[in-house]
Amino acid sequence: MEELLQKINLEHIIYSIIFILCSILFYKLVSWPIKNHFKSRKKNKGRDTYFALISSLVRYAYIILVALCVLQINGFNVTSLLAGVGIASAVIGLALQDTMKDIIRGFSLASEDYYKVGDYVKSNDMSGTVVHLGIRSTELRDGLTGNIITIANSEINKAEVSADLINVDIPLPYELKLSKAESIMEEIVMRAKAENTDKLIECEYRGVSELASSSINYRIYAKCSDDRIQIKRNINHAALAVLEEHKISVPYPQLDVHQK
């Protein structure tokens, strides 16, 4: 411990901080245009999944490299440290068995195209849309609550990949009777089904989702095989068309201003 403290002095600490800050800046400058390039391209579930995995791997590798450089700056013999990696890796391997299982399983899931970002999956009594597939864990967004569920990759034994789920809330005025509102919602569902026969697997009215400040929101639940964003637009388009036919205006929040 005394030897460690002797090797670390104020000058080395300052150099280390400057080096770490420069390393972070360099990483941001290099990764930012690459991320923007992928974001600007048309969405592709497989490509997005591999990009997320590779990004995680590069980030961890970069952190390790920066850590080794900081040790070198502070006078440690990195070569000797690396020479002892064989013994250390065995010890670390035993301590991090679960982590290594997660990482290996993560690459297995991606290489086998088990599921991709945007797929709806069910596994271990949990279900949701895949929003991130990392080297250690998979993040799902719950379709009902919107909460993010994190599952270790090693715990995903058998996942059932289902269709993309969509929830569309249609605001209707409070003045509209419930029976009339539900009749309109069923009409919207029928029109949506007729206009999306090729990609819409299931579409149904699920009832009231929210009593908002200026409207009652009624929910339409749908499953689609692909292009959930376009399907959601089509359902909204069908809703506007039906409301226009019934001469019903879409309610919007209003603010009353009282002057003294």
C-alpha positions as a printed NumPy array, in Angstrom:
array([[  0.   ,   0.   ,   0.   ],
       [  2.864,   2.384,   0.868],
       [  4.56 ,   1.563,  -2.444],
       [  1.306,   2.354,  -4.247],
       [  0.99 ,   5.738,  -2.538],
       [  4.624,   6.578,  -3.3  ],
       [  4.114,   5.983,  -7.021],
       [  1.075,   8.241,  -7.152],
       [  1.884,  11.928,  -6.828],
       [  0.014,  15.146,  -7.569],
       [  1.639,  15.649, -10.978],
       [  0.634,  12.17 , -12.123],
       [ -2.91 ,  12.711, -10.865],
       [ -3.213,  15.943, -12.889],
       [ -1.84 ,  14.225, -16.011],
       [ -4.247,  11.336, -15.443],
       [ -7.266,  13.635, -15.159],
       [ -6.256,  15.527, -18.313],
       [ -5.725,  12.254, -20.159],
       [ -9.128,  10.876, -19.057],
       [-10.916,  14.085, -20.094],
       [ -9.179,  14.079, -23.483],
       [-10.036,  10.401, -23.93 ],
       [-13.712,  11.074, -23.214],
       [-13.705,  14.009, -25.639],
       [-12.008,  11.905, -28.324],
       [-14.551,   9.101, -27.846],
       [-17.455,  11.548, -28.125],
       [-16.019,  13.204, -31.254],
       [-15.496,   9.844, -32.983],
       [-18.744,   8.135, -31.895],
       [-21.078,  11.127, -32.408],
       [-20.956,  11.255, -36.255],
       [-21.17 ,   7.444, -36.449],
       [-24.293,   7.368, -34.255],
       [-25.861,  10.218, -36.248],
       [-25.124,   8.367, -39.484],
       [-26.987,   5.276, -38.29 ],
       [-29.859,   7.345, -36.865],
       [-30.318,   9.155, -40.183],
       [-30.606,   5.895, -42.13 ],
       [-33.836,   3.957, -42.536],
       [-34.553,   1.785, -39.499],
       [-33.357,  -1.797, -39.746],
       [-33.905,  -4.052, -36.719],
       [-30.972,  -6.368, -37.439],
       [-28.495,  -3.565, -38.128],
       [-29.629,  -1.589, -35.07 ],
       [-29.163,  -4.656, -32.861],
       [-25.631,  -5.407, -34.111],
       [-24.715,  -1.728, -33.838],
       [-25.849,  -1.687, -30.179],
       [-23.808,  -4.799, -29.38 ],
       [-20.664,  -3.597, -31.142],
       [-21.008,  -0.161, -29.513],
       [-21.123,  -1.772, -26.064],
       [-18.089,  -3.947, -26.822],
       [-16.036,  -1.016, -28.179],
       [-16.985,   1.125, -25.175],
       [-15.82 ,  -1.509, -22.667],
       [-12.604,  -2.13 , -24.618],
       [-11.907,   1.609, -24.759],
       [-12.433,   1.953, -20.996],
       [ -9.932,  -0.853, -20.356],
       [ -7.39 ,   0.76 , -22.708],
       [ -7.736,   4.154, -21.007],
       [ -7.361,   2.502, -17.572],
       [ -4.116,   0.807, -18.668],
       [ -2.766,   4.116, -19.986],
       [ -3.599,   5.85 , -16.696],
       [ -1.702,   3.141, -14.81 ],
       [  1.277,   3.651, -17.141],
       [  1.171,   7.422, -16.516],
       [  1.289,   6.789, -12.77 ],
       [  4.478,   4.73 , -13.073],
       [  3.077,   1.219, -13.067],
       [  4.664,  -1.396, -15.318],
       [  1.713,  -2.264, -17.538],
       [  3.732,  -4.97 , -19.316],
       [  4.19 ,  -6.823, -16.043],
       [  0.521,  -6.391, -15.297],
       [ -0.427,  -7.857, -18.663],
       [  1.967, -10.763, -18.098],
       [ -0.043, -11.689, -15.041],
       [ -3.32 , -11.512, -16.924],
       [ -3.342, -15.288, -17.354],
       [ -3.507, -15.907, -13.624],
       [ -5.721, -12.904, -12.961],
       [ -8.153, -13.843, -15.724],
       [ -8.68 , -17.257, -14.121],
       [ -9.502, -15.618, -10.787],
       [-11.678, -12.962, -12.421],
       [-13.355, -15.61 , -14.544],
       [-14.469, -17.465, -11.437],
       [-15.687, -14.256,  -9.827],
       [-17.505, -13.064, -12.931],
       [-19.026, -16.294, -14.188],
       [-22.501, -14.808, -14.442],
       [-21.227, -11.728, -16.277],
       [-19.353, -13.874, -18.818],
       [-22.478, -15.995, -19.316],
       [-24.458, -12.812, -20.021],
       [-21.873, -11.603, -22.562],
       [-21.608, -14.953, -24.367],
       [-25.398, -15.256, -24.444],
       [-25.687, -11.698, -25.796],
       [-23.517, -12.48 , -28.797],
       [-25.339, -15.771, -29.269],
       [-28.703, -13.997, -29.367],
       [-27.432, -11.52 , -31.963],
       [-25.585, -14.022, -34.175],
       [-28.547, -16.417, -34.245],
       [-30.932, -13.525, -34.978],
       [-33.01 , -14.778, -32.029],
       [-34.737, -11.413, -31.72 ],
       [-33.93 ,  -7.837, -32.669],
       [-34.539,  -4.3  , -31.468],
       [-38.232,  -3.58 , -32.08 ],
       [-39.416,  -7.2  , -31.693],
       [-42.028,  -8.039, -29.091],
       [-40.819, -10.944, -26.958],
       [-42.045, -13.037, -24.022],
       [-39.547, -14.7  , -21.692],
       [-39.558, -15.849, -18.061],
       [-43.054, -14.463, -17.363],
       [-41.965, -11.06 , -18.681],
       [-42.863,  -9.47 , -21.994],
       [-42.337,  -6.261, -23.919],
       [-40.801,  -4.616, -26.966],
       [-36.997,  -4.892, -27.229],
       [-35.548,  -1.371, -26.973],
       [-31.912,  -2.34 , -26.373],
       [-29.876,  -5.514, -26.752],
       [-26.561,  -5.138, -24.937],
       [-23.69 ,  -7.532, -24.373],
       [-24.896,  -8.227, -20.808],
       [-28.635,  -7.586, -20.776],
       [-31.752,  -6.983, -22.826],
       [-34.123,  -4.1  , -22.123],
       [-37.846,  -4.476, -22.803],
       [-40.517,  -1.78 , -22.743],
       [-43.742,  -2.986, -21.152],
       [-46.639,  -2.39 , -23.563],
       [-49.129,  -1.475, -20.841],
       [-47.101,   0.599, -18.368],
       [-44.257,   1.814, -20.581],
       [-41.747,   0.757, -17.907],
       [-38.322,  -0.555, -18.918],
       [-37.625,  -4.156, -17.884],
       [-33.987,  -5.308, -17.79 ],
       [-33.283,  -9.033, -18.202],
       [-29.812, -10.604, -17.97 ],
       [-29.036, -12.33 , -21.278],
       [-28.084, -15.556, -19.506],
       [-31.604, -15.75 , -18.009],
       [-33.265, -15.729, -21.412],
       [-33.635, -19.438, -22.047],
       [-36.519, -19.505, -24.464],
       [-38.029, -16.302, -25.793],
       [-41.203, -16.223, -27.835],
       [-40.992, -13.537, -30.521],
       [-44.358, -12.028, -31.288],
       [-45.637,  -9.21 , -33.457],
       [-45.157,  -5.516, -32.743],
       [-47.826,  -4.116, -30.427],
       [-49.442,  -0.727, -30.858],
       [-51.635,   1.279, -28.508],
       [-53.443,   4.241, -30.067],
       [-55.469,   6.589, -27.872],
       [-58.301,   8.476, -29.587],
       [-59.552,  11.605, -27.725],
       [-63.317,  12.187, -27.804],
       [-65.303,  14.997, -26.125],
       [-66.942,  14.526, -22.735],
       [-70.275,  15.602, -24.245],
       [-70.391,  12.43 , -26.355],
       [-72.43 ,   9.617, -24.803],
       [-70.522,   6.442, -23.983],
       [-72.634,   4.258, -26.272],
       [-72.062,   6.641, -29.186],
       [-68.339,   6.899, -28.44 ],
       [-67.934,   3.112, -28.355],
       [-69.863,   2.772, -31.622],
       [-67.482,   5.278, -33.242],
       [-64.45 ,   3.411, -31.881],
       [-65.703,   0.126, -33.364],
       [-66.163,   1.917, -36.672],
       [-62.581,   3.202, -36.523],
       [-61.342,  -0.339, -35.854],
       [-63.272,  -1.717, -38.841],
       [-61.873,   0.953, -41.142],
       [-58.323,   0.413, -39.865],
       [-58.628,  -3.321, -40.538],
       [-59.926,  -2.694, -44.057],
       [-57.076,  -0.31 , -44.893],
       [-54.243,  -2.445, -43.421],
       [-55.116,  -6.001, -44.371],
       [-51.556,  -6.984, -45.342],
       [-49.678,  -6.023, -42.131],
       [-52.33 ,  -5.729, -39.423],
       [-52.634,  -9.024, -37.522],
       [-55.08 ,  -7.898, -34.837],
       [-56.965,  -4.698, -34.056],
       [-59.586,  -4.139, -31.365],
       [-61.166,  -1.514, -29.158],
       [-60.016,  -1.881, -25.53 ],
       [-62.106,   0.75 , -23.702],
       [-61.325,   4.004, -21.88 ],
       [-57.626,   4.578, -21.212],
       [-57.694,   8.016, -19.586],
       [-60.004,  10.751, -18.338],
       [-57.967,  13.709, -19.563],
       [-58.524,  17.393, -18.794],
       [-60.311,  18.121, -22.068],
       [-61.254,  14.686, -23.421],
       [-61.962,  11.04 , -22.718],
       [-59.275,   8.918, -24.364],
       [-60.387,   5.596, -25.847],
       [-57.736,   2.976, -26.643],
       [-57.259,   0.854, -29.749],
       [-54.932,  -2.136, -29.348],
       [-53.253,  -3.583, -32.429],
       [-50.659,  -6.157, -33.508],
       [-48.759,  -5.753, -36.753],
       [-46.175,  -7.822, -38.603],
       [-44.018,  -4.869, -39.679],
       [-43.737,  -1.064, -39.897],
       [-45.561,  -0.261, -36.645],
       [-45.025,   3.487, -37.084],
       [-46.836,   3.531, -40.429],
       [-49.616,   1.309, -39.067],
       [-50.093,   3.722, -36.155],
       [-50.341,   6.609, -38.631],
       [-52.908,   4.682, -40.637],
       [-55.032,   4.037, -37.544],
       [-54.93 ,   7.74 , -36.676],
       [-55.858,   8.558, -40.268],
       [-58.84 ,   6.182, -40.066],
       [-59.894,   7.81 , -36.79 ],
       [-59.799,  11.321, -38.259],
       [-61.803,  10.176, -41.286],
       [-64.528,   8.594, -39.111],
       [-64.696,  11.617, -36.786],
       [-65.002,  13.909, -39.808],
       [-67.887,  11.821, -41.169],
       [-69.678,  12.124, -37.814],
       [-68.805,  15.847, -37.637],
       [-67.005,  15.414, -34.33 ],
       [-64.135,  17.781, -33.566],
       [-61.015,  16.462, -31.835],
       [-60.936,  18.114, -28.393],
       [-57.82 ,  19.989, -27.343],
       [-56.652,  21.513, -24.046],
       [-58.023,  24.981, -23.388],
       [-56.724,  27.655, -21.053],
       [-59.133,  30.166, -19.546],
       [-57.575,  33.535, -18.725],
       [-59.396,  35.737, -16.206],
       [-58.537,  39.407, -16.086],
       [-59.12 ,  41.495, -12.99 ]])
